[in-house]
């Protein structure tokens, strides 16, 4: 048996190990992009035992409170999205062995904890409980199975969505695909939407992040919805990575929210990715995986719901407890008990 943790600089590190990414969030290019906005560095855990090969792509971050002590510690997290882990064997006991191996090795490399987001479709499995390793179930996400006729997919849209789509088409709204001259308009619409939702600072990405998203490895597609006068009023980025196409980011100009033009974007994306050969179009869930207005909006396109879950690992229990107690004392006990890792609450 062998396992190692390496800096993740190229997806060819996976193929050399006999594996390939199952989704876009597992590519080295995507992890590098995520690091531009969230900090940290891209790493990968590689595991081998007989004919079993597995990998965990992750972001390694410095724990700020440890810098001043002179003994820097780290934690690990999935990039924004659903990277989870990659395994050539579909066996939940094997998955558990892989995670336990990572947990043990990470502790020797000053990694205190690890937070992994599993893909609701690709990683729809249960992980057996183990010391320091816990799977937590969250809310649902929405996906559209693209193997069925487009007419059947559209028949399943909600009445409200059908009515708005008919209105948008009658009024002369249109959608353009990969008209990259409108990329700045997408960014404006996205930023206005984040401001309206009082989003956390990490959702306001910088120029380098948006440029990195155009790397060919990510198969990024830009969809823009235009008012009858040609103005971009709503826009979205999708990843057309083989297998599962992903809705990534989107937004609508505040002045045009009542038009609901984003519905036309999703209606256009479905046949587009179907013709490209994707098995699913995964459009995600609500804010914080909650059953909110965003989740209900997405559910208007499909009743196919998938459970989102995370893996929480405590690799170094002594330092985890020490850091968490320090956080609790500094905040006067005002910490979120269900937040992980607790010392970052």
Helices and strands as residue ranges (DSSP letters): E 2-7, H 12-16, G 24-26, H 28-38, E 41-49, E 52-62, G 64-66, E 74-77, E 86-87, H 92-108, E 111-117, E 133-145, H 150-155, H 159-171, E 174-177, G 180-182, H 183-196, G 201-203, H 207-212, G 216-218, E 220-226, E 232-239, E 244-252, G 254-259, H 262-275, E 280-285, G 287-289, H 293-299, E 305-314, H 317-330, G 342-344
